[in-house]
Amino acid sequence: MNRKRALLIVTIIILTMFVVLAVKQLTTPKQLTIAEITKQVEQSYNAEIVSIVEKSNEFVTSFKKDGSIFEVSVNNETGQFSMLTIIQQNSTPPTENTTEEQPSQPQTPTILTEQQVIEIALNEISGEIDSADFENTTDGGYYFVEMEQGNQEITIQIHAITGKILSIQYDD
């Protein structure tokens, strides 16, 4: 009788340990791999990965696009992007036409069209465009292009004359 009771107690202890380990395994968030982060950044920015460094709960990913180097932090559990910064700006000077010298005449700056700005935004980040709003300023103005990428809302500020991306903001 004592033997059966001891066997029952040992069985209950083993089953309890198994249940505790299974629950712990199921509730522990899955950490993304470097390969998954690489694929996500390459697809989102249409860029070439330079380096990935894992820090506490994020991957700091450097990538090259159009001659410039950028850095973005990616949450290692959710894959959400944050803190996009330019590390090195493309410094290739524009080519000049030296065959003929023409007197310089002041030119009126041309403001980009909404469609041109949308193309700039889509070349930078793939997603679905929600709107493009123009804001006039003394330096020519800028556009706010709002877009969605999955469940993430992204706002890109683009200079209305140069087409330079001034900022990218990610919101949940």
JOVENLIN-V24409 format. One record per residue. NEAR is the number of other C-alpha atoms within 8 Angstrom. Layout:
[[NEAR] [NEAR]]
This chain:
[[4] [5] [6] [7] [8] [8] [8] [8] [8] [8] [8] [8] [8] [8] [8] [8] [8] [8] [8] [8] [8] [8] [8] [8] [7] [7] [6] [6] [6] [5] [6] [10] [7] [7] [6] [8] [12] [9] [8] [9] [11] [11] [9] [8] [11] [12] [10] [8] [12] [8] [7] [10] [7] [8] [7] [4] [8] [11] [13] [12] [13] [12] [12] [12] [11] [5] [7] [11] [13] [13] [13] [12] [12] [13] [12] [11] [10] [6] [10] [6] [10] [9] [7] [10] [7] [9] [8] [7] [8] [8] [4] [4] [4] [4] [4] [4] [5] [5] [4] [5] [5] [4] [4] [4] [4] [4] [4] [4] [6] [5] [7] [9] [6] [7] [6] [8] [15] [11] [8] [9] [10] [9] [9] [8] [9] [11] [9] [7] [10] [8] [8] [12] [7] [9] [8] [7] [7] [5] [4] [11] [12] [13] [14] [13] [16] [12] [12] [12] [10] [5] [6] [9] [11] [12] [11] [14] [12] [14] [13] [13] [11] [5] [10] [6] [9] [8] [7] [10] [7] [10] [6] [5]]
